[in-house]
Amino acid sequence: MKILFISLGCDKNLVDSEKMIGMLVEKGYSITDDEEEADAVVVNTCCFINDAKEESINTLLEMAELRKNGSIKALVAAGCLAQRYKDEIQKEIPEVDAVIGTTAADAVIEALERALSGEGGRYLYDINRMPDFGGRRIVTTGGHYAYLKIAEGCDKRCTYCIIPKVRGSYRSIPMEELIKEAQTLAEQGVRELILVAQETTVYGVDIYGRKALSELLHKLCEIEGLHWIRLLYCYPEEITDELINTIKNEKKICSYLDIPIQHASDRILKLMGRRTDKKELTEIVAKLRREIPDICLRTTLITGFPSETDEEHEELMAFVDEMEFDRLGVFTYSPEEDTPAALFDGQIDEQVKQKRQSELMELQQEIAFDNAEKMTGRTLEVMIEGSIPEDNVYVARCYKDAPNVDGLVFVKSDRELMTGDFASVRITGSYEYDLMGDITDEFTE
């Protein structure tokens, strides 16, 4: 029996998908990426913002056509969209045989088997339950890097965000489970481990009564085989001196932090339900750069939040110009049902949102291109991601580059390199966001 498994949305959702795939493989199912070969389809959906919701709905509709014409025998919807719109999905897309909520992802075997037998059903458990996936996980990122989800849910309750309602409250995964999972990943050849959660910085508070991220990092750094450890989704107000010192002193931890700030206007930040103001944001950025001079800072912004004025947009522009973030993404505000912000007065016209987004990205483009040019002459350690044989060039990433969201390093080398190898590269130039370089005489490992 062959299963087409489609994973949409964030890297945290991808971890759930890889664990569900592991359960399916252990049960004897085969996984295919060819819909013409598939006997059944599982779609792990997302509904974080409107674009993600549309992608999930369109994917389900596309797969529903296969179910309708008999090409597949069962269609299962899992993940955030399935949790949030369980009634609507089965009413509007009757070809969906089973719906699996976010905390019931470990019910994928039962849901699929019942769907194949014609029974279908819903699997919607307590929103604060933790799924128990058991053993095997199939890494789908190529094998040389993998995400380690250290917690589920969120307690921040920002006014624009639906995550607490579809993922539940913040629940840390016990440290011993994470260490065991990371050791298994390293034994399978994973060289870069990327820590993710809705917020990584408060890891441990709920089960240990303290922030335990630094302790977890120290233990992960002891695992043989892991070469890079990268941190994503660190809320700025939760970054402690202990965490800064850990990043600074542990050689395996990349000097890279993803710190979502969302805005720089104190009024807008307060409306968003954020826990920082512009002064505090400026101070934490300055502190990080002072303590870790080579740190790469990535952030995300929301433009066009309800009642955002032209002056507040200009304030955000000035802040971006001043901070010179290494990496930056900008989302236009998306009003989500059942969130407070969707009911706020002063909803912004879509064209205005798009215009403000373009202005922010044009500004950031200048900053990013300048920063890339300044890398010329430096020697960096890179991880090989693949090759362009006809150009005798390898594609790589340096510590500044998280996969799929940041830049690349194009490396000239006559030496044969393998995906997952680390090498030392002298940067010879840049093109937009990407760097170019020549391999030096020695590998870094």
N, C-alpha and C positions, 0 to 999 in steps of 0.2 A: 504494500500500500504506500503510495507516494504522496507526500504532503508538500504543497507550496506554502511557505511561510513568509508573509510580508510584514516587515517591521517598519512602522512609521514614527515620526516624532523624534524625541530627544535620545541622548545616549543612555539615560536612565531606563527608558523604555526598551532600548536595545538589550540591556542586561537581562531584563525580564524575558525578552524574546529568546535570547541565547539559552536561558535556563529552561524555558518551555521546549525549545528544540531538543535540548539534552534529554528531557523526559520522554519526548516522542521517540528519539533514537534508541534510548534504553528499552523502550517498549517494543521495538522492532520495526518502527516506521522508517521509511526512507525520506529524505528531504530533497526536493528538486526546485530549481529556479525556472523551470519551463512549465508554463500553465497548460501546455498541450499534453504533458506527461502526467499532470497532477490528478490524483483521485479525489483530493479534498484540499480546501484552502483555509488557512488561519490568517486573519489580518489583525495585527496588534496596533490599535488605533491611537490617535492623539487628538486633543481638542483644546490645546493651550491657548491658541489665538485663532482668529477666524480662518486664516490661510491653512493652518494645520487641520482645522475642522473640515474645510472643503476638500482637502486632499484625502482625508480619511473617508468621507462620504462618497467621493468620486471613485475611490478604490473599491469600496464595498459594492457600489452600483455596477462597476465593471465586472467584479467577480460574480455578482448576482446574475449577470447575463450568462456566464458559464454554467451556473447552477440551473438556470431556467432551461437552457438548451440541452442539459444532460451531460455536458462535458465533464463536470465534477459531481460527486455524489454528496458532498456536504460542504457548508460554508459556516465558519465560526468567526464571530467578531469578539475581540478581546481589547483590553486596555481602557484608556481614559474616556474615549467617546462612547464605548460600550457601557461603561459605568454611569456616565452622565445622561445618556439618551437611550437607555435600555428599552423603554416603551416605544419611543418613536422609531427606533431601528426596526423592531420586529413588526410594527404596524406598517411603516412605509417601505420596508425592504423585506417582504415575507420570505424571500429566498434564504435569508440568514437563519440557519437552523438552531444555532446556540449563541448565547451571549455570556461572556465571561467578564466580570468586573475586575477592577485593579487588584483587589485583595484576594481574588480567587484564581489568579493565574496558574496556580498549581493544580487546578481542576481540569487542565487542558485535555488530559487523556480521557477522563470520563465524559467530558463535553463532546469530544470528537467521536468517541465510540457510540455514544447515544445518538449523535447526529447522523452517523453512518447507518445506524439501525432504524432511522426514521423517527426517533423519539424527540430529538431536540431538547431544549430546556434553557433555563437561566441559572447562572452561578454568580450570585451576588451576596457576598458575605459582609460581616461587620467591617465598616470602613477603616477601623484601626487594627484589623487583623494583619498578621505578617504571614505571607505565603510560605509554605515549606516545600521547596523544590527538590529536596533530597540531594542526590549526588551530582550527576554529570551536567556539564555546561559545554555547549559547542560554541567556541569563539568564532565569530563571523567577520572579524576585522582583518584577517590575513594571518593571524597567529603571532605576529611580532609585537603587537600592542593590544591591550585590553582595558576595559573600564571595570573599576571595582566600585559597586554601589554600596556606600557605607551607611546609608540611612534611607528611610522612606518617609514621605509626607512632609508637612511644614506647619509651623506654629506662627509664622510671621503675619499672615492674613493681610497682605497688602490689598488695597481696595480694588485693584484692577485684576486680581489673580484668582482663578478658580481652583488651583491645585489643592488647597486643604479640603475642598468639597469632593474631589474625585480621588485623592490620594490619602486623605486622613491627616491626623496630627503627626508631629515629628516622632519617629521611632528609630533609634539607633540599632544597628545590627551588632550583636556582641562581638567584642574584639577577637575572641578565639576563633569564631566562625570566619571572620575576615582574613585572619592570618592563614588559616587552613586553605581558604579559597585562593589567596594570593600565592601560597606555596605551590598549589596544584597548577595554577596558571604559569608560574615560572618553570615548573618541570615540563610543561607542554611547549616551552619555547618563547613565552612572552618576555620581552625585554623592557617594555615601557608599560607601567601601570598608571592609569589615570583615575584618580579618586573623584567620584561624583556623588551628589545627593542634591536635593532641592537647596540645601545649604550645608556645606561641609564643616563650617567653622564651629558649629555648636555640637558636633558629634560627641556623644557620651553623656550629655547633661541629663537626659531622661533616665538613663540606666545606671550611671555611675555618680550622678550628682555633681559632676564637674565637666569642664571641657577637656576631652581626652584625645583630641586630634593629634597633638604633638606626641603623646605616648604611642598612639597607633603608628604614626610615621616612623618613629625610632625603630619599632619592631619590624615594620615592613622593610626598612633599610637593611636589616640583618639577613633578609632572604637572598640566598645565593641565586644568581641568574638574572635578577632584576637589575637593570642598569640606570633607568630613569624612572622617577616617580613624579607625577604632575598633579597639581591641585586645581580643581575648577570650583566655581560657585562659592566663593568666600565672601560673605557679607562684610562690608568694610567695618561696621561697628563692632564686629565680633573678633576682629584680628588682634590677637594678644602679643605682648612682647615675647612670650614663650614660643608662640608659633613663628614669629619673625626669626628668632634665634635658631629654631629648628631648621627652617629653610636655609638659613645662612650657613649653618655648620654641618649639615648632613650632605655629603657630596652627591648622593644619588638623587636628591630632590632638585628638580629644575628650578632655576630662579625665574619663576613664572607664576603669576597669580591672576586668576579671573575674578574681578571684584565688581559685580553688577551695582551700579550707582543710580541708574534710571533718570536722574535729573540733577540740576544744580540750583534751581530756585527753591528757597526755603518754603515758600507757600505751596508750591506744587509737590514737593517732597512730603509735606505734612498731609496734603490731600491724598497722596498715594498710600499713606500709612507707613511710610519709611521711617527708620529710626535714626537717621543722620540729618545734618544740615550741611550747607556748603562749607562752612568753616571746618567742620570735622572731617569732611571729605578731603579738603585741601591738606589738612594736617596728616592724615593717614597716608596719603600719596607721598608727601614730603618725607615722612618717616621711613616708609618702605624704601624709597630711593636713597635715603641717607644710610640706612643700615645694610641694604643689599644693592650696591651701586649698579650692578649689571642686570637688575631685575626687569623683566618684561611684564608690563601691566596691560591686561585686557579688560574692557568694560562693555556694558550695554546701556543704551539709553532708550527711553520712550518719548517720542515727540507727538504733539497734538493731543496731550492729555486734556480732559474737559476743563474749560475756562483758561487754558494756557494763553497768555497774551503775547503779542509781538515782542514786547519788552522782555518777557521771561524767556522767549525763544532766543533773543539776542544775548541774554545773560548766559544761557546754556552754550551758545556759540563761543562766547568769550571764555567760558570755563574750559571748554574743549581745547581752544587755542592755547590757553595758559598751561593746562596740564600736560598736553602733548602725549596722550596715551599711545602706547606702541600698537595696540590693536583695539578696534572699536566697532561695534555693530549698533545700528539704529533701527528700532521698530516703530512703525506708526501705531498709535494707540488703537486697540481693538476692544470695543465694548462687549464684554462677555455677560451673558445671562446669569442672574443670581449673584452678581458682584455689586458692591455698593457704587462703584464708579460708573457703572452703566446707567445709573439713575441720577447722576450729577447733572446740574444745570451747565449750560455752556458747552455742549458737545461740539467738537470742531469739525468743519467741513472736510471731506476726504481730500479734496484738492489742496487745501491748506496744509494738511498733514503731509501729503506727498512732497509739497514744495519745501517744507521745513526739513523733512528727512533728506532730500537731495542737497540742501544747503549744508547740513551737518556732515554728510558723507563726502561732499566736495572738499570741505575744510579738512576732514580727517585724511582724505586721500593725499593732500599736500604734505601733511605731517608724516604720514606713513612712508611716502616716497622719499622724503628727506631723511628719515630715520634709516631707511634701507640703504641709501647712498653712503651714509656715515659708517656702514659696516665694512666698506671696502678696505682691504688691508688687514682685517682681523682674521685670526685662525679660530675656527669653530669646530666643535664636535658635532657630527650629524648622524642621523639614523637613515640608512638606505631604505627607500620605500618601493623602488622599482627602477625601470630603465627605459631609455629611448634608444634602442640598438642602432638604428640607422644614423643617429647623430653622435654615437659613442658617448652618451650622456646618461648619468644616473639621476633619478629624482630622489630628493632626501628632505628631511626636516631637521632644524636645529632646535635648541632648547626654547626658542621664542615661538615655536610653531606647534600648536595643538592640532591634531589631525582634523581635516575637513573644514576648519574654520579660519585658519591662519595661512601664512605663506609657505613657499617651498624653497629649497635650495637645489639648483641644477649643477651637478658636479661632473666635470670632465675627468675621465680616468681611463687608462689603458688596462688597468688591473681589473680582474673579474671580481665583482662584489655581489653579495647576496642580500635579498630583502631581510632586514633585521640586523645587518652588520652595522657596526659603528666605525666611523672613519674621521680622520682629521682633515679639514678642508680650509684652504686659504681663499678668502672671498676676494674676487677680482672685479666685481661689479654688481649692478642691480638692474632689474627691469620691473618698474611699478612696485608691487608688493614683494616680489621674489628676488632671491639672491642667486648669484652665479659664482662658481669657484673651481679651483683645481685641487685634486687630492694631494696631500703632502706625502712624504716618503713613508710615514709610519701610521699604522692603525692606532686608534686610541685604546684598543683592547685586543 
